[in-house]
Amino acid sequence: MWIVKIALNRPYTFIVLALLILLISPLVILRMSVDIFPNVNIPVVATLWNYAGLNAEEMEERIGALPKSSSIKARISPSPWRN
């Protein structure tokens, strides 16, 4: 509540502070390092199959039964209809 009283008593102070923040923001953004989220190349293969008349469990069994490769570290078969 104290900051509201100061803002009401000294409105020009807060206007100058807001303008100062607006002027300094581009400089800060340009100097910010880009390596916050480094570029990581993770190879991903997405496959979409559509079999009419199959429920989610049968589809997962058919896709999960495909031959496995030693270079594949993870296989995920999500179903948006399963709870």
HTML snippet that shows the backbone in 3Dmol.js (N, CA, C, O; Angstrom):
<script src="https://3Dmol.org/build/3Dmol-min.js"></script>
<div id="view" style="width:600px;height:400px;position:relative"></div>
<script>
const pdb = `
ATOM      1  N   MET A   1       0.816  -1.191   0.000  1.00  0.00           N
ATOM      2  CA  MET A   1       0.000   0.000   0.000  1.00  0.00           C
ATOM      3  C   MET A   1       0.866   1.265   0.000  1.00  0.00           C
ATOM      4  O   MET A   1       0.444   2.324  -0.465  1.00  0.00           O
ATOM      5  N   TRP A   2       2.060   1.135   0.521  1.00  0.00           N
ATOM      6  CA  TRP A   2       2.940   2.305   0.591  1.00  0.00           C
ATOM      7  C   TRP A   2       3.361   2.781  -0.787  1.00  0.00           C
ATOM      8  O   TRP A   2       3.558   3.977  -1.003  1.00  0.00           O
ATOM      9  N   ILE A   3       3.499   1.843  -1.723  1.00  0.00           N
ATOM     10  CA  ILE A   3       3.919   2.247  -3.067  1.00  0.00           C
ATOM     11  C   ILE A   3       2.808   3.019  -3.786  1.00  0.00           C
ATOM     12  O   ILE A   3       3.088   3.861  -4.640  1.00  0.00           O
ATOM     13  N   VAL A   4       1.562   2.734  -3.445  1.00  0.00           N
ATOM     14  CA  VAL A   4       0.444   3.473  -4.041  1.00  0.00           C
ATOM     15  C   VAL A   4       0.454   4.908  -3.534  1.00  0.00           C
ATOM     16  O   VAL A   4       0.214   5.841  -4.300  1.00  0.00           O
ATOM     17  N   LYS A   5       0.733   5.088  -2.244  1.00  0.00           N
ATOM     18  CA  LYS A   5       0.788   6.447  -1.685  1.00  0.00           C
ATOM     19  C   LYS A   5       1.911   7.259  -2.320  1.00  0.00           C
ATOM     20  O   LYS A   5       1.743   8.442  -2.617  1.00  0.00           O
ATOM     21  N   ILE A   6       3.065   6.610  -2.527  1.00  0.00           N
ATOM     22  CA  ILE A   6       4.180   7.310  -3.174  1.00  0.00           C
ATOM     23  C   ILE A   6       3.811   7.660  -4.616  1.00  0.00           C
ATOM     24  O   ILE A   6       4.122   8.752  -5.090  1.00  0.00           O
ATOM     25  N   ALA A   7       3.156   6.741  -5.305  1.00  0.00           N
ATOM     26  CA  ALA A   7       2.771   6.991  -6.698  1.00  0.00           C
ATOM     27  C   ALA A   7       1.768   8.125  -6.793  1.00  0.00           C
ATOM     28  O   ALA A   7       1.807   8.902  -7.748  1.00  0.00           O
ATOM     29  N   LEU A   8       0.868   8.238  -5.823  1.00  0.00           N
ATOM     30  CA  LEU A   8      -0.106   9.324  -5.848  1.00  0.00           C
ATOM     31  C   LEU A   8       0.529  10.655  -5.460  1.00  0.00           C
ATOM     32  O   LEU A   8       0.143  11.700  -5.984  1.00  0.00           O
ATOM     33  N   ASN A   9       1.489  10.628  -4.555  1.00  0.00           N
ATOM     34  CA  ASN A   9       2.150  11.862  -4.138  1.00  0.00           C
ATOM     35  C   ASN A   9       3.186  12.325  -5.163  1.00  0.00           C
ATOM     36  O   ASN A   9       3.390  13.530  -5.312  1.00  0.00           O
ATOM     37  N   ARG A  10       3.836  11.422  -5.862  1.00  0.00           N
ATOM     38  CA  ARG A  10       4.892  11.757  -6.832  1.00  0.00           C
ATOM     39  C   ARG A  10       4.620  11.053  -8.162  1.00  0.00           C
ATOM     40  O   ARG A  10       5.321  10.101  -8.504  1.00  0.00           O
ATOM     41  N   PRO A  11       3.628  11.498  -8.908  1.00  0.00           N
ATOM     42  CA  PRO A  11       3.298  10.798 -10.163  1.00  0.00           C
ATOM     43  C   PRO A  11       4.402  10.913 -11.215  1.00  0.00           C
ATOM     44  O   PRO A  11       4.597   9.987 -12.002  1.00  0.00           O
ATOM     45  N   TYR A  12       5.128  12.036 -11.242  1.00  0.00           N
ATOM     46  CA  TYR A  12       6.183  12.196 -12.245  1.00  0.00           C
ATOM     47  C   TYR A  12       7.335  11.221 -12.031  1.00  0.00           C
ATOM     48  O   TYR A  12       7.992  10.805 -12.985  1.00  0.00           O
ATOM     49  N   THR A  13       7.570  10.863 -10.786  1.00  0.00           N
ATOM     50  CA  THR A  13       8.625   9.897 -10.500  1.00  0.00           C
ATOM     51  C   THR A  13       8.317   8.567 -11.174  1.00  0.00           C
ATOM     52  O   THR A  13       9.204   7.960 -11.775  1.00  0.00           O
ATOM     53  N   PHE A  14       7.086   8.111 -11.086  1.00  0.00           N
ATOM     54  CA  PHE A  14       6.710   6.829 -11.683  1.00  0.00           C
ATOM     55  C   PHE A  14       6.626   6.914 -13.202  1.00  0.00           C
ATOM     56  O   PHE A  14       6.876   5.923 -13.888  1.00  0.00           O
ATOM     57  N   ILE A  15       6.284   8.060 -13.725  1.00  0.00           N
ATOM     58  CA  ILE A  15       6.276   8.233 -15.179  1.00  0.00           C
ATOM     59  C   ILE A  15       7.713   8.158 -15.712  1.00  0.00           C
ATOM     60  O   ILE A  15       7.970   7.518 -16.731  1.00  0.00           O
ATOM     61  N   VAL A  16       8.637   8.812 -15.021  1.00  0.00           N
ATOM     62  CA  VAL A  16      10.040   8.771 -15.435  1.00  0.00           C
ATOM     63  C   VAL A  16      10.590   7.358 -15.311  1.00  0.00           C
ATOM     64  O   VAL A  16      11.328   6.908 -16.188  1.00  0.00           O
ATOM     65  N   LEU A  17      10.247   6.652 -14.244  1.00  0.00           N
ATOM     66  CA  LEU A  17      10.702   5.264 -14.087  1.00  0.00           C
ATOM     67  C   LEU A  17      10.164   4.369 -15.199  1.00  0.00           C
ATOM     68  O   LEU A  17      10.892   3.521 -15.716  1.00  0.00           O
ATOM     69  N   ALA A  18       8.904   4.547 -15.570  1.00  0.00           N
ATOM     70  CA  ALA A  18       8.326   3.743 -16.658  1.00  0.00           C
ATOM     71  C   ALA A  18       9.022   4.042 -17.984  1.00  0.00           C
ATOM     72  O   ALA A  18       9.301   3.124 -18.755  1.00  0.00           O
ATOM     73  N   LEU A  19       9.305   5.321 -18.255  1.00  0.00           N
ATOM     74  CA  LEU A  19      10.012   5.673 -19.494  1.00  0.00           C
ATOM     75  C   LEU A  19      11.438   5.136 -19.484  1.00  0.00           C
ATOM     76  O   LEU A  19      11.948   4.702 -20.517  1.00  0.00           O
ATOM     77  N   LEU A  20      12.081   5.165 -18.324  1.00  0.00           N
ATOM     78  CA  LEU A  20      13.428   4.626 -18.211  1.00  0.00           C
ATOM     79  C   LEU A  20      13.448   3.124 -18.493  1.00  0.00           C
ATOM     80  O   LEU A  20      14.350   2.628 -19.167  1.00  0.00           O
ATOM     81  N   ILE A  21      12.460   2.410 -17.981  1.00  0.00           N
ATOM     82  CA  ILE A  21      12.363   0.965 -18.243  1.00  0.00           C
ATOM     83  C   ILE A  21      12.139   0.716 -19.729  1.00  0.00           C
ATOM     84  O   ILE A  21      12.736  -0.200 -20.295  1.00  0.00           O
ATOM     85  N   LEU A  22      11.291   1.513 -20.369  1.00  0.00           N
ATOM     86  CA  LEU A  22      11.038   1.350 -21.804  1.00  0.00           C
ATOM     87  C   LEU A  22      12.278   1.638 -22.639  1.00  0.00           C
ATOM     88  O   LEU A  22      12.493   0.996 -23.667  1.00  0.00           O
ATOM     89  N   LEU A  23      13.093   2.594 -22.212  1.00  0.00           N
ATOM     90  CA  LEU A  23      14.292   2.926 -22.972  1.00  0.00           C
ATOM     91  C   LEU A  23      15.410   1.912 -22.763  1.00  0.00           C
ATOM     92  O   LEU A  23      16.174   1.636 -23.688  1.00  0.00           O
ATOM     93  N   ILE A  24      15.512   1.363 -21.581  1.00  0.00           N
ATOM     94  CA  ILE A  24      16.598   0.423 -21.285  1.00  0.00           C
ATOM     95  C   ILE A  24      16.273  -0.996 -21.771  1.00  0.00           C
ATOM     96  O   ILE A  24      17.192  -1.778 -22.017  1.00  0.00           O
ATOM     97  N   SER A  25      15.003  -1.342 -21.914  1.00  0.00           N
ATOM     98  CA  SER A  25      14.609  -2.704 -22.304  1.00  0.00           C
ATOM     99  C   SER A  25      15.252  -3.190 -23.597  1.00  0.00           C
ATOM    100  O   SER A  25      15.757  -4.313 -23.615  1.00  0.00           O
ATOM    101  N   PRO A  26      15.267  -2.406 -24.694  1.00  0.00           N
ATOM    102  CA  PRO A  26      15.921  -2.919 -25.918  1.00  0.00           C
ATOM    103  C   PRO A  26      17.406  -3.200 -25.725  1.00  0.00           C
ATOM    104  O   PRO A  26      17.929  -4.162 -26.289  1.00  0.00           O
ATOM    105  N   LEU A  27      18.092  -2.376 -24.939  1.00  0.00           N
ATOM    106  CA  LEU A  27      19.512  -2.620 -24.699  1.00  0.00           C
ATOM    107  C   LEU A  27      19.729  -3.911 -23.932  1.00  0.00           C
ATOM    108  O   LEU A  27      20.641  -4.680 -24.235  1.00  0.00           O
ATOM    109  N   VAL A  28      18.893  -4.141 -22.945  1.00  0.00           N
ATOM    110  CA  VAL A  28      19.023  -5.365 -22.146  1.00  0.00           C
ATOM    111  C   VAL A  28      18.695  -6.588 -22.993  1.00  0.00           C
ATOM    112  O   VAL A  28      19.370  -7.612 -22.884  1.00  0.00           O
ATOM    113  N   ILE A  29      17.684  -6.497 -23.822  1.00  0.00           N
ATOM    114  CA  ILE A  29      17.292  -7.633 -24.662  1.00  0.00           C
ATOM    115  C   ILE A  29      18.398  -7.951 -25.673  1.00  0.00           C
ATOM    116  O   ILE A  29      18.678  -9.120 -25.938  1.00  0.00           O
ATOM    117  N   LEU A  30      19.018  -6.926 -26.231  1.00  0.00           N
ATOM    118  CA  LEU A  30      20.085  -7.167 -27.206  1.00  0.00           C
ATOM    119  C   LEU A  30      21.331  -7.750 -26.561  1.00  0.00           C
ATOM    120  O   LEU A  30      22.055  -8.500 -27.215  1.00  0.00           O
ATOM    121  N   ARG A  31      21.605  -7.435 -25.311  1.00  0.00           N
ATOM    122  CA  ARG A  31      22.793  -7.948 -24.640  1.00  0.00           C
ATOM    123  C   ARG A  31      22.566  -9.311 -23.989  1.00  0.00           C
ATOM    124  O   ARG A  31      23.521  -9.947 -23.542  1.00  0.00           O
ATOM    125  N   MET A  32      21.320  -9.762 -23.931  1.00  0.00           N
ATOM    126  CA  MET A  32      21.014 -11.042 -23.298  1.00  0.00           C
ATOM    127  C   MET A  32      21.630 -12.186 -24.105  1.00  0.00           C
ATOM    128  O   MET A  32      21.616 -12.177 -25.336  1.00  0.00           O
ATOM    129  N   SER A  33      22.161 -13.152 -23.395  1.00  0.00           N
ATOM    130  CA  SER A  33      22.784 -14.275 -24.098  1.00  0.00           C
ATOM    131  C   SER A  33      21.709 -15.131 -24.775  1.00  0.00           C
ATOM    132  O   SER A  33      20.578 -15.237 -24.302  1.00  0.00           O
ATOM    133  N   VAL A  34      22.100 -15.724 -25.880  1.00  0.00           N
ATOM    134  CA  VAL A  34      21.173 -16.518 -26.678  1.00  0.00           C
ATOM    135  C   VAL A  34      21.126 -17.963 -26.190  1.00  0.00           C
ATOM    136  O   VAL A  34      20.208 -18.703 -26.542  1.00  0.00           O
ATOM    137  N   ASP A  35      22.095 -18.368 -25.392  1.00  0.00           N
ATOM    138  CA  ASP A  35      22.210 -19.760 -24.984  1.00  0.00           C
ATOM    139  C   ASP A  35      21.296 -20.154 -23.834  1.00  0.00           C
ATOM    140  O   ASP A  35      21.587 -21.118 -23.125  1.00  0.00           O
ATOM    141  N   ILE A  36      20.217 -19.443 -23.635  1.00  0.00           N
ATOM    142  CA  ILE A  36      19.296 -19.826 -22.577  1.00  0.00           C
ATOM    143  C   ILE A  36      18.699 -21.195 -22.903  1.00  0.00           C
ATOM    144  O   ILE A  36      18.628 -22.067 -22.037  1.00  0.00           O
ATOM    145  N   PHE A  37      18.274 -21.377 -24.140  1.00  0.00           N
ATOM    146  CA  PHE A  37      17.784 -22.663 -24.609  1.00  0.00           C
ATOM    147  C   PHE A  37      18.655 -23.084 -25.786  1.00  0.00           C
ATOM    148  O   PHE A  37      18.395 -22.667 -26.915  1.00  0.00           O
ATOM    149  N   PRO A  38      19.675 -23.896 -25.554  1.00  0.00           N
ATOM    150  CA  PRO A  38      20.573 -24.262 -26.653  1.00  0.00           C
ATOM    151  C   PRO A  38      19.856 -25.113 -27.699  1.00  0.00           C
ATOM    152  O   PRO A  38      18.878 -25.798 -27.399  1.00  0.00           O
ATOM    153  N   ASN A  39      20.350 -25.059 -28.904  1.00  0.00           N
ATOM    154  CA  ASN A  39      19.783 -25.827 -30.003  1.00  0.00           C
ATOM    155  C   ASN A  39      20.223 -27.288 -29.874  1.00  0.00           C
ATOM    156  O   ASN A  39      21.407 -27.606 -29.989  1.00  0.00           O
ATOM    157  N   VAL A  40      19.267 -28.151 -29.640  1.00  0.00           N
ATOM    158  CA  VAL A  40      19.555 -29.573 -29.497  1.00  0.00           C
ATOM    159  C   VAL A  40      18.829 -30.295 -30.629  1.00  0.00           C
ATOM    160  O   VAL A  40      17.606 -30.217 -30.742  1.00  0.00           O
ATOM    161  N   ASN A  41      19.583 -30.987 -31.454  1.00  0.00           N
ATOM    162  CA  ASN A  41      18.983 -31.717 -32.571  1.00  0.00           C
ATOM    163  C   ASN A  41      18.696 -33.151 -32.141  1.00  0.00           C
ATOM    164  O   ASN A  41      19.595 -33.991 -32.113  1.00  0.00           O
ATOM    165  N   ILE A  42      17.460 -33.419 -31.812  1.00  0.00           N
ATOM    166  CA  ILE A  42      17.036 -34.757 -31.428  1.00  0.00           C
ATOM    167  C   ILE A  42      16.236 -35.328 -32.592  1.00  0.00           C
ATOM    168  O   ILE A  42      15.181 -34.792 -32.931  1.00  0.00           O
ATOM    169  N   PRO A  43      16.711 -36.396 -33.204  1.00  0.00           N
ATOM    170  CA  PRO A  43      15.970 -36.962 -34.329  1.00  0.00           C
ATOM    171  C   PRO A  43      14.677 -37.628 -33.848  1.00  0.00           C
ATOM    172  O   PRO A  43      14.678 -38.423 -32.908  1.00  0.00           O
ATOM    173  N   VAL A  44      13.604 -37.287 -34.505  1.00  0.00           N
ATOM    174  CA  VAL A  44      12.292 -37.821 -34.154  1.00  0.00           C
ATOM    175  C   VAL A  44      11.609 -38.283 -35.429  1.00  0.00           C
ATOM    176  O   VAL A  44      11.652 -37.603 -36.454  1.00  0.00           O
ATOM    177  N   VAL A  45      10.987 -39.434 -35.354  1.00  0.00           N
ATOM    178  CA  VAL A  45      10.210 -39.946 -36.472  1.00  0.00           C
ATOM    179  C   VAL A  45       8.783 -40.136 -35.992  1.00  0.00           C
ATOM    180  O   VAL A  45       8.538 -40.834 -35.008  1.00  0.00           O
ATOM    181  N   ALA A  46       7.858 -39.524 -36.676  1.00  0.00           N
ATOM    182  CA  ALA A  46       6.444 -39.657 -36.335  1.00  0.00           C
ATOM    183  C   ALA A  46       5.759 -40.425 -37.453  1.00  0.00           C
ATOM    184  O   ALA A  46       5.934 -40.120 -38.633  1.00  0.00           O
ATOM    185  N   THR A  47       4.984 -41.419 -37.071  1.00  0.00           N
ATOM    186  CA  THR A  47       4.281 -42.243 -38.038  1.00  0.00           C
ATOM    187  C   THR A  47       2.800 -42.202 -37.724  1.00  0.00           C
ATOM    188  O   THR A  47       2.408 -42.321 -36.563  1.00  0.00           O
ATOM    189  N   LEU A  48       1.986 -42.038 -38.728  1.00  0.00           N
ATOM    190  CA  LEU A  48       0.550 -41.966 -38.555  1.00  0.00           C
ATOM    191  C   LEU A  48      -0.096 -43.057 -39.391  1.00  0.00           C
ATOM    192  O   LEU A  48       0.068 -43.089 -40.611  1.00  0.00           O
ATOM    193  N   TRP A  49      -0.834 -43.956 -38.736  1.00  0.00           N
ATOM    194  CA  TRP A  49      -1.561 -45.002 -39.440  1.00  0.00           C
ATOM    195  C   TRP A  49      -3.029 -44.887 -39.131  1.00  0.00           C
ATOM    196  O   TRP A  49      -3.418 -44.526 -38.020  1.00  0.00           O
ATOM    197  N   ASN A  50      -3.835 -45.193 -40.108  1.00  0.00           N
ATOM    198  CA  ASN A  50      -5.273 -45.130 -39.918  1.00  0.00           C
ATOM    199  C   ASN A  50      -5.884 -46.442 -40.406  1.00  0.00           C
ATOM    200  O   ASN A  50      -5.915 -46.717 -41.606  1.00  0.00           O
ATOM    201  N   TYR A  51      -6.361 -47.235 -39.474  1.00  0.00           N
ATOM    202  CA  TYR A  51      -7.101 -48.454 -39.797  1.00  0.00           C
ATOM    203  C   TYR A  51      -8.533 -48.259 -39.327  1.00  0.00           C
ATOM    204  O   TYR A  51      -8.785 -48.108 -38.132  1.00  0.00           O
ATOM    205  N   ALA A  52      -9.449 -48.263 -40.244  1.00  0.00           N
ATOM    206  CA  ALA A  52     -10.855 -48.093 -39.865  1.00  0.00           C
ATOM    207  C   ALA A  52     -11.349 -49.341 -39.141  1.00  0.00           C
ATOM    208  O   ALA A  52     -11.100 -50.463 -39.583  1.00  0.00           O
ATOM    209  N   GLY A  53     -12.030 -49.146 -38.055  1.00  0.00           N
ATOM    210  CA  GLY A  53     -12.619 -50.258 -37.328  1.00  0.00           C
ATOM    211  C   GLY A  53     -11.771 -50.794 -36.190  1.00  0.00           C
ATOM    212  O   GLY A  53     -12.239 -51.660 -35.451  1.00  0.00           O
ATOM    213  N   LEU A  54     -10.541 -50.318 -36.014  1.00  0.00           N
ATOM    214  CA  LEU A  54      -9.700 -50.782 -34.914  1.00  0.00           C
ATOM    215  C   LEU A  54      -9.812 -49.826 -33.736  1.00  0.00           C
ATOM    216  O   LEU A  54      -9.826 -48.607 -33.906  1.00  0.00           O
ATOM    217  N   ASN A  55      -9.891 -50.395 -32.545  1.00  0.00           N
ATOM    218  CA  ASN A  55      -9.865 -49.528 -31.383  1.00  0.00           C
ATOM    219  C   ASN A  55      -8.415 -49.235 -31.008  1.00  0.00           C
ATOM    220  O   ASN A  55      -7.494 -49.762 -31.632  1.00  0.00           O
ATOM    221  N   ALA A  56      -8.211 -48.409 -30.006  1.00  0.00           N
ATOM    222  CA  ALA A  56      -6.864 -47.934 -29.666  1.00  0.00           C
ATOM    223  C   ALA A  56      -5.953 -49.077 -29.221  1.00  0.00           C
ATOM    224  O   ALA A  56      -4.776 -49.098 -29.579  1.00  0.00           O
ATOM    225  N   GLU A  57      -6.476 -50.021 -28.449  1.00  0.00           N
ATOM    226  CA  GLU A  57      -5.643 -51.118 -27.947  1.00  0.00           C
ATOM    227  C   GLU A  57      -5.145 -52.013 -29.084  1.00  0.00           C
ATOM    228  O   GLU A  57      -3.974 -52.393 -29.106  1.00  0.00           O
ATOM    229  N   GLU A  58      -6.024 -52.349 -30.024  1.00  0.00           N
ATOM    230  CA  GLU A  58      -5.620 -53.182 -31.154  1.00  0.00           C
ATOM    231  C   GLU A  58      -4.604 -52.451 -32.035  1.00  0.00           C
ATOM    232  O   GLU A  58      -3.659 -53.063 -32.531  1.00  0.00           O
ATOM    233  N   MET A  59      -4.796 -51.152 -32.230  1.00  0.00           N
ATOM    234  CA  MET A  59      -3.850 -50.374 -33.031  1.00  0.00           C
ATOM    235  C   MET A  59      -2.483 -50.352 -32.355  1.00  0.00           C
ATOM    236  O   MET A  59      -1.460 -50.495 -33.025  1.00  0.00           O
ATOM    237  N   GLU A  60      -2.455 -50.179 -31.053  1.00  0.00           N
ATOM    238  CA  GLU A  60      -1.186 -50.152 -30.338  1.00  0.00           C
ATOM    239  C   GLU A  60      -0.477 -51.499 -30.423  1.00  0.00           C
ATOM    240  O   GLU A  60       0.747 -51.549 -30.542  1.00  0.00           O
ATOM    241  N   GLU A  61      -1.241 -52.594 -30.360  1.00  0.00           N
ATOM    242  CA  GLU A  61      -0.636 -53.923 -30.476  1.00  0.00           C
ATOM    243  C   GLU A  61      -0.019 -54.131 -31.859  1.00  0.00           C
ATOM    244  O   GLU A  61       1.063 -54.707 -31.973  1.00  0.00           O
ATOM    245  N   ARG A  62      -0.693 -53.672 -32.897  1.00  0.00           N
ATOM    246  CA  ARG A  62      -0.160 -53.848 -34.255  1.00  0.00           C
ATOM    247  C   ARG A  62       1.096 -53.024 -34.483  1.00  0.00           C
ATOM    248  O   ARG A  62       2.064 -53.505 -35.071  1.00  0.00           O
ATOM    249  N   ILE A  63       1.076 -51.780 -34.014  1.00  0.00           N
ATOM    250  CA  ILE A  63       2.248 -50.923 -34.205  1.00  0.00           C
ATOM    251  C   ILE A  63       3.374 -51.364 -33.286  1.00  0.00           C
ATOM    252  O   ILE A  63       4.534 -51.363 -33.698  1.00  0.00           O
ATOM    253  N   GLY A  64       3.065 -51.737 -32.060  1.00  0.00           N
ATOM    254  CA  GLY A  64       4.083 -52.173 -31.106  1.00  0.00           C
ATOM    255  C   GLY A  64       4.746 -53.471 -31.491  1.00  0.00           C
ATOM    256  O   GLY A  64       5.829 -53.777 -30.992  1.00  0.00           O
ATOM    257  N   ALA A  65       4.130 -54.246 -32.367  1.00  0.00           N
ATOM    258  CA  ALA A  65       4.685 -55.531 -32.780  1.00  0.00           C
ATOM    259  C   ALA A  65       5.674 -55.384 -33.931  1.00  0.00           C
ATOM    260  O   ALA A  65       6.236 -56.382 -34.384  1.00  0.00           O
ATOM    261  N   LEU A  66       5.897 -54.172 -34.409  1.00  0.00           N
ATOM    262  CA  LEU A  66       6.849 -53.969 -35.500  1.00  0.00           C
ATOM    263  C   LEU A  66       8.264 -54.269 -35.015  1.00  0.00           C
ATOM    264  O   LEU A  66       8.552 -54.120 -33.827  1.00  0.00           O
ATOM    265  N   PRO A  67       9.149 -54.688 -35.916  1.00  0.00           N
ATOM    266  CA  PRO A  67      10.518 -55.029 -35.502  1.00  0.00           C
ATOM    267  C   PRO A  67      11.219 -53.840 -34.851  1.00  0.00           C
ATOM    268  O   PRO A  67      11.071 -52.696 -35.282  1.00  0.00           O
ATOM    269  N   LYS A  68      11.984 -54.137 -33.810  1.00  0.00           N
ATOM    270  CA  LYS A  68      12.703 -53.088 -33.100  1.00  0.00           C
ATOM    271  C   LYS A  68      14.124 -52.984 -33.635  1.00  0.00           C
ATOM    272  O   LYS A  68      14.730 -53.974 -34.044  1.00  0.00           O
ATOM    273  N   SER A  69      14.637 -51.763 -33.620  1.00  0.00           N
ATOM    274  CA  SER A  69      16.001 -51.504 -34.052  1.00  0.00           C
ATOM    275  C   SER A  69      16.853 -51.199 -32.828  1.00  0.00           C
ATOM    276  O   SER A  69      16.356 -50.655 -31.842  1.00  0.00           O
ATOM    277  N   SER A  70      18.126 -51.546 -32.887  1.00  0.00           N
ATOM    278  CA  SER A  70      18.997 -51.299 -31.736  1.00  0.00           C
ATOM    279  C   SER A  70      19.313 -49.816 -31.572  1.00  0.00           C
ATOM    280  O   SER A  70      19.744 -49.400 -30.497  1.00  0.00           O
ATOM    281  N   SER A  71      19.108 -49.010 -32.613  1.00  0.00           N
ATOM    282  CA  SER A  71      19.405 -47.583 -32.516  1.00  0.00           C
ATOM    283  C   SER A  71      18.253 -46.777 -31.930  1.00  0.00           C
ATOM    284  O   SER A  71      18.427 -45.602 -31.605  1.00  0.00           O
ATOM    285  N   ILE A  72      17.078 -47.390 -31.790  1.00  0.00           N
ATOM    286  CA  ILE A  72      15.928 -46.702 -31.221  1.00  0.00           C
ATOM    287  C   ILE A  72      15.996 -46.825 -29.705  1.00  0.00           C
ATOM    288  O   ILE A  72      16.030 -47.929 -29.162  1.00  0.00           O
ATOM    289  N   LYS A  73      16.016 -45.674 -29.023  1.00  0.00           N
ATOM    290  CA  LYS A  73      16.123 -45.685 -27.566  1.00  0.00           C
ATOM    291  C   LYS A  73      14.770 -45.661 -26.881  1.00  0.00           C
ATOM    292  O   LYS A  73      14.648 -46.128 -25.748  1.00  0.00           O
ATOM    293  N   ALA A  74      13.752 -45.128 -27.537  1.00  0.00           N
ATOM    294  CA  ALA A  74      12.432 -45.047 -26.910  1.00  0.00           C
ATOM    295  C   ALA A  74      11.356 -45.148 -27.977  1.00  0.00           C
ATOM    296  O   ALA A  74      11.507 -44.640 -29.088  1.00  0.00           O
ATOM    297  N   ARG A  75      10.266 -45.817 -27.615  1.00  0.00           N
ATOM    298  CA  ARG A  75       9.094 -45.902 -28.482  1.00  0.00           C
ATOM    299  C   ARG A  75       7.886 -45.500 -27.662  1.00  0.00           C
ATOM    300  O   ARG A  75       7.657 -46.027 -26.573  1.00  0.00           O
ATOM    301  N   ILE A  76       7.125 -44.572 -28.187  1.00  0.00           N
ATOM    302  CA  ILE A  76       5.942 -44.093 -27.488  1.00  0.00           C
ATOM    303  C   ILE A  76       4.764 -44.236 -28.431  1.00  0.00           C
ATOM    304  O   ILE A  76       4.838 -43.843 -29.596  1.00  0.00           O
ATOM    305  N   SER A  77       3.688 -44.793 -27.931  1.00  0.00           N
ATOM    306  CA  SER A  77       2.485 -44.915 -28.748  1.00  0.00           C
ATOM    307  C   SER A  77       1.304 -44.354 -27.958  1.00  0.00           C
ATOM    308  O   SER A  77       0.509 -45.110 -27.401  1.00  0.00           O
ATOM    309  N   PRO A  78       1.194 -43.035 -27.912  1.00  0.00           N
ATOM    310  CA  PRO A  78       0.094 -42.434 -27.172  1.00  0.00           C
ATOM    311  C   PRO A  78      -1.218 -42.521 -27.941  1.00  0.00           C
ATOM    312  O   PRO A  78      -1.231 -42.537 -29.172  1.00  0.00           O
ATOM    313  N   SER A  79      -2.294 -42.576 -27.219  1.00  0.00           N
ATOM    314  CA  SER A  79      -3.601 -42.595 -27.820  1.00  0.00           C
ATOM    315  C   SER A  79      -4.434 -41.484 -27.190  1.00  0.00           C
ATOM    316  O   SER A  79      -4.621 -41.481 -25.973  1.00  0.00           O
ATOM    317  N   PRO A  80      -4.936 -40.547 -27.977  1.00  0.00           N
ATOM    318  CA  PRO A  80      -5.718 -39.454 -27.394  1.00  0.00           C
ATOM    319  C   PRO A  80      -7.081 -39.886 -26.884  1.00  0.00           C
ATOM    320  O   PRO A  80      -7.740 -39.131 -26.170  1.00  0.00           O
ATOM    321  N   TRP A  81      -7.522 -41.113 -27.247  1.00  0.00           N
ATOM    322  CA  TRP A  81      -8.844 -41.569 -26.834  1.00  0.00           C
ATOM    323  C   TRP A  81      -8.803 -42.407 -25.567  1.00  0.00           C
ATOM    324  O   TRP A  81      -9.850 -42.728 -25.006  1.00  0.00           O
ATOM    325  N   ARG A  82      -7.630 -42.760 -25.116  1.00  0.00           N
ATOM    326  CA  ARG A  82      -7.507 -43.587 -23.933  1.00  0.00           C
ATOM    327  C   ARG A  82      -7.435 -42.701 -22.704  1.00  0.00           C
ATOM    328  O   ARG A  82      -6.812 -41.640 -22.746  1.00  0.00           O
ATOM    329  N   ASN A  83      -8.057 -43.113 -21.611  1.00  0.00           N
ATOM    330  CA  ASN A  83      -8.043 -42.340 -20.348  1.00  0.00           C
ATOM    331  C   ASN A  83      -6.991 -42.859 -19.411  1.00  0.00           C
ATOM    332  O   ASN A  83      -6.834 -42.336 -18.308  1.00  0.00           O
TER     333      ASN A  83
END
`;
const viewer = $3Dmol.createViewer("view");
viewer.addModel(pdb, "pdb");
viewer.setStyle({}, {cartoon: {color: "spectrum"}});
viewer.zoomTo();
viewer.render();
</script>
